[in-house]
Each structure stands twice: as structure tokens, then as C-alpha cells.
Amino acid sequence: MKKNILKKIFVKIIKSLGFEIIDQNEFISPTLNKDLNQQLSTLNKSIILPLGEVKITRKISSLLIIFRTNSNIEIWDQNKKRIFEKDKIEYVKRSLNSLIKAVKNLKENYNSIKINIKIVDDNSTKENLAVIKNILDKSKENFEIINHNHSEHLNVIKEQKSKDTFSNLSSLLKCFEIGKNDGEDIIYFIEDDYLHFRSSLEEMVGTFERIASQLNKDLIICPSDYPYLYMDNEKTNLLIGSKRHWRTINKSLCSFMTSKNILNKYWDNFYQNCLDRHDPFEKYLNLIYEKEVCISPVKSLSIHMTNINSSYGLSPFINYKSLWEENE
């Protein structure tokens, strides 16, 4: 009896000092009142066995999701079919379904974060827009659909060989402009052919907070483990995120999470990237990663649903069909 009382007093003292106790004999944490197999991280700490805790000094207050869609284009700049060979609206629909699941899961674990969704639509048909709006209405999330007009950028973007190329550059620039004007903290730029795992946003936000707190600087996070990143024997660093490993990368596509601070700091890069078709397309974005930390998950938290042979698409070691079917 006396031993138990002393133990309770000791636990209270340790907890009041801001520390946690790990009991490896019972495989529990008395201060957290959790089994060690459970999620140990709290609002102010990221705790991973056996690395201990990282105090979260970089807390995320809001997340603006900018979902860029063109439900009429099958695969931009390619004469190929996507995996499963469905109409484009089917990929948009499942992408949105998976994203909304990820948003709801994020809210369950980070209920203090304000979340807004903006859809930047590039000339979808009325029928396709109705499908998109119906999904968002049912979600009961805060959203806005923006019907993008290319004429906004006629005197900004260089004339292109095809209308589709100009359209792609213009809608991308529109997304960056919205992020710059409306973003408050973290911004997630995502295209309409990515399927998300339910935990994706929770892990991205948790990892952003953990690593930014360790580095004392903001970063860029990609949602996918792209196969093209394994084509060259490039050096990389492995980092521990909230629930998995992440690797540093020096290239990305146009779907990523970053902060308003990064967007403002490198606005010229984001802007220049949209003024012309570059080689690679993300030329000016990749230049940012020479100065800032950019990471991608191992293994993937989102799948880019392109052609099965595309090095820019399907992440390795994923059950694609299962993820596809559960987001119908």
C-alpha cells in the first residue's frame, strides 16, 4: 500500500516537471496512462520509442488545402491511360473521397487546427462539377469552388504550343496566388489524381511539427514516395517523422505541403515556375530544395494515379487496388 502511494506521488511529481516515465517491465507509461503500443505523442510533444520526446515549438494553427482539378484531361502531356483505365472524373471523385477521409482523421487527432478546402477548377463540365460539389456538400467541411479563368494570366504566362500546357501553368499559378493571399499557416497544394491513405494528413502535420521543431525552420513535405526518386544513386538523409521514416529529396512534382513562410520567402521561384514550360516542369521549385529541407514518406502516404509504367506515379509496395476500391 505504502509503495503504491509513493509511486503515485513520484508519477505526479515527474509529470508536473514536464517529463514522462516509461515502464519497460509493464510496457506502459504511467505519466501518459497509456500502453506503449498506443500513440504516445501529445499536443506539445512528439514521443517515439526509443528516441524519447521532441518538444513541439512549431505548432500548426491552420491548414489550407488547395485542390487543383481538370476533370476533362486524362493525362496532361501524355497519350496514355491511367491505371484501371477509367474516365478522369472517376479519379477526381476518389481523390476527393480519400482526401476528405484524411481531413476527418486529422480533425480527430488535431482538433485545434482550422481547416479550409478550396477547389480550383479548370473548366470542368457542369456534370462533373455537380459530382465534385455533391461530395463536398456531403462532407460538411468548409469549402469553396473557384472556377478559374485563364484570361487572368494571358499577359503573364508565355504563349505555349498547346492550350492544355497554358491551362496547366495558369491553374498552378492560380493555386500559388490563392495560397499567398489566403493562406495563414500551412498550405497543401494537391492535384486531382492522388489517392490518400486515411492517416496521410495526420502524419504529414505531425511530422511537419516534429521536424520543424527540431530544425527550427519550416520545410516542404511531399505526400508520395515517387519511384523516379530511386532512379539515380543520389545521397539522402533518413529522418524520423511522427509515425514513419522520411527521406530528404531534391526534386518534387506539384503536390506538396509547405508553409506561408516558405511561400512568401521563395515567391519568385513559385511565380517563375508558372511563367513557361520548363525542363523539368518543376525547375524553379527544385531550386528551393537546394536551400530548404524537402522530404517524402517511406512508404507512401498518397498514390499518384498515373500510368502503371510512369516513374512519376505509382509508389512502390502499395496495394493500389485496395486503396482504389475503398474510395469509390
N, C-alpha and C positions, 0 to 999 in steps of 0.2 A: 504493500500500500504506500509506504513512505517513498519507495523507489519510483513508483508511478507518479506521485505528486512532484517529486524533484525533476523527473523527466519532463512533465508538463510545464513546469516553471522555466526549465532550461530552453525548451522549444519556444516559449513566448519571448524570452529574452533575445534569443538568436533572431527570431522573426522581427522583433522591434528594431533590431540593429540593421535590418535590410538584407540579412543573409538567409540562405536556405540550407537545410540539412538533408543529406542523402543517407538513408539506412540501407546499405547493400545487403545486410543479413536478411531483412524483411522485404527488401526490394520496394521500399516506399520512400516518400518524402514527408516526414511529419509536419514540416512547416507549410508545405503546399497542400497537405492532406490528399495526396494522390499516389497511386501506384506508378512506378517508374516507366511502365509501358504507356502511360497516358501522355497527353500533351502537357508538357511542363512549363512552357513559356507563358508569361503573364503580360499584362498591358505594358509594363515598364521593363521587362526583362525577357531576353531570348535565352532559354536554357536548353543545352544539348549535352547528353551524356556521351563521352566523359569529359567534354570540353569546358563544362561549367557554364557560367552565365555571362551574357553581354548586356550591359545596361543600355536601354534604348534611349538615346539622346536625340535621335532624329525620328520623331513621331509624325506619322502621316495624318493630316486632318481631313483631306478631301481627295476624291478620285473622280476625274472627268474622263469618261470613256467616249472616244470618237470613233464610230463605226463607219467605215467608208465602203459604200456599195455601188456596184453597177450590175444589176441583176440581168442585164441583156447580153453582156460579154462573157463568152465561155472561158477562154484563157487568153488574156491580153497578150498580143505579140507572138502568139503561138498557134499553129494549126494542129492542135492536139486535143484529145479528150481527157477529162479528169478521171481519176479512179472512180469506179462504179458507173461512169458514163451517163449521168443524169442531166436534166436541164439546170442551168445556172441557179434559178430561183430555189431549187432544192438544197443547194449548198448554202445559200444565203439563209434559208429558213433554219437549217440545222445548226449553222454557225450561231445565229441569234439565240436559238433554244439553249445551246450549250453555254453561251456567254451569260445568259440570264440565270442559269443554274449556278454558275460560278459567282455571280453577283450576290445571289441569295446566301450562298455558303460563306462568302466574305462577310456579309452582314451578321451572320450568326457568330462569327469569331472576332470581328472588329466592328462592334455596333456603334462606335462613336464616329466612324468615318462617314462623311457626307458623300453620296454617290449620285452622279448625274450621267445620263446617256444621251449623246447627240448622234443622230444618224445623218451622215452626209450622203445624199442620194444623187447619183449621176444618171438622170434621165430614165429611170425605171418606168415600165408601163403602169397604167392605173391598176391593172390586175395584180401585178407584183407588189406595188406599193400597199395595196389593201392587205396582202398576206403579211407584209412586214409590220404594218400598223396593228393588225389583229394580234400578232404575237406580243407586241409591246403593250397593248392595252390589257391583255390577259395577265401580263407580268406584274402589273400595278407598280412598276418602277417609274422614277422620274425620267421622262424622255422628251426629246424634241426631234422632229424630222425636218431636215433642211434640204430643200430642193435646189441643188447647185446649178447656177447658170454660168456657162463657160465664158460668156461675154465679159464677165468681171476681169478676166485675165488676158483679153485679146491684145492689149498693148503692153503686156508684161512678159508673157511666155513667148519664146521664139516660135516662128511658124514651123510646123512639123510635117513630116512626109505623110502622116495619116491622121485622120480625125481622132482615132482611138488613142494615139500617143498623146495628142494635145489634151484630150479628155482626162487621161490618167494623170498627167502633170498638173492640170488645173484642179482636179478634185483633191490631189495630195496637198497642193498649196493651200487650198481652202481649209483642209483639216489643220494644217500648221497655224494658219491665221486664227482659227477658232481657238486652238489651244493657247495661243499667245494672248488673245483678247479675253477669253472666258475662263481659262484655267486658273486655279487658285493654288494648288499644291502639286499633286501627281496627275499626270495625263497618260492615258493608254490609247495609243493610235493602233487601231486594229482593222484589218481588211476582212472582207466578207466571205472568205473561203478557209477560215481557221476553225477547227472544232476544238473546244476546250474541255479539259477534264474538270470535274466539279471543284477540285481543290486548287485550281490554277491561280486564281486571283488572290486567294488567301495566302498561298505560298509566295507569290510574287511580292505582295505587300509586306509580308513578314520578313522576307529575305531583303527587300529594299531597306526596311528599318534596321535590320541587324547589321548588314554590311555597311550601309551609310553611317551608322553609329560607330562602327569600328574604324572606318576610313576617315571619318569626319568630313565627308563630302558626298554629294549626290552622285547617282550613277544612271546607267541605262540598262534595262532588263529586256531581253527577248523572251517570248513565250515558248519558242520552239527550239528543238535540238536539230538544226538543219544538217542534212547529210553532206552538203558541199563544204562544210567546215572541217570535214575529215579527209578531204581530197589532197591536201598538202600537209607536209610534215612540219607544221608550224608549232612553235612553243606556246604553251598555255599554262595558266595557273588554275589550280582547283581550289574552290572556296566552299565553305560550309554555309548553306543557307538555313532557312527555318526548318526544313524537313528533308532536304536532299542536297547533293553536291551540285555545284555550278562551275562552269569553266569560263575563263576570260576569253573574249573573242575580239577580232579587229574588223569584222565585217558583219553586216546585218541586211535584212530586207526592210520593208517599210512598215512593219508591225513591231512595236516596241513600247515599253513603259519608261517614262522619264519624268523629270520634274519641271515645273515652270521656271525654276532657276537655270537649269541646263538649256531649256528652250530660249530663254532670254539671252543667256551668255553666248550661245552659238547661233543666234538668229540668222546671221549672214549665211551660215552653212545650210540651214534648213531652207532658207529662201532660195539660195543659188542652186540647190539640188533640183528645184522645180522649174527653173527657167529654160531648161533644154534637156534633151535626151542624152544622158552621159553614158560612158562605158567605163566601169559598170554603172548601172542606173543609179545606185546609191552612192556615187563617188564622194559627194560632199558630206554625206552622213558618216561614211567610213573615216573621213579625216578627223572627225570629232573623237573617234575611238583611239586615236594616237595620243590624245591628251586626257581622256576620261575613261573610267572603267565601264566596260560593257560586258555583260555576262549572259550566258544561255544555260538552260537546265540540262542536267544529266540524270535521268532521262527526261523526255519531253513532257511539257505541261499543256501543249497545244499542237495540233497537227495541221500543217498547211496542205489542204486537199487539192493537189495538182495531179499531173500525170504521174503514173507509177514509176516512170524512168527519170523523173525530174530530180536533179541534185538539189534543187531549191525547195523540195516538197516534203515527202513523207519521211518522218523521223524514224530512226531505227528502233527495233524491239518494242513495237506497239501493236496492240490488237486493233487494227483500223476498222474492221467490220463491226466489232462490238461497239466502239465509240460512235460510229456512223448510225447504227440501229437504235441506240439508246437516246438519240437526239432527234428522232423522226418527228 
